[in-house]
Every structure is written in structure tokens, then in C-alpha cells.
């Protein structure tokens, strides 16, 4: 399964972003990774699960850039979503 919230490191993350991380794992994301501007939830096994996460983000007024297919060579194939508060 994915990393725990303690393993991904929560320095500088808002409570809402942390809740989003938990929701992503609940919906099947395999990994959460943070960048300078965006957080990525990757490894959703279905596009439907990734879209459900996007709907959750919208309900919480978190910005997102939709659903992306991961490439077969990626560590976690499937679907990914990037988001931020």
C-alpha cells in the first residue's frame, strides 16, 4: 500500500491538504508526493477513483488540474491527480 502520512512528511502542509492526502489513500492512491507548487496523488487503480478524488477536492475548494494517466514505466501505474490549497 502507500506511504503513511508520517512517512510523506507534513512540514508546511495545511490541515486541509493533510485531509486530502488521507482521502486519496482511502480511494486507492499508492503514493503522495509534494513538489514546490503541487501535491501529487499517484497510483489510483481506476480513472473512476481518481475522478472521485477530484470531486472531493472540488467539494473542499482545493485547486486541482484534473486526472492524468501514469505511463506504464512509472513506479505506480494507473492514474494521478495534482492538487493544492
Helices and strands as residue ranges (DSSP letters): H 5-8, H 15-26, E 31-34, E 39-44, H 47-59, E 63-69, E 79-84
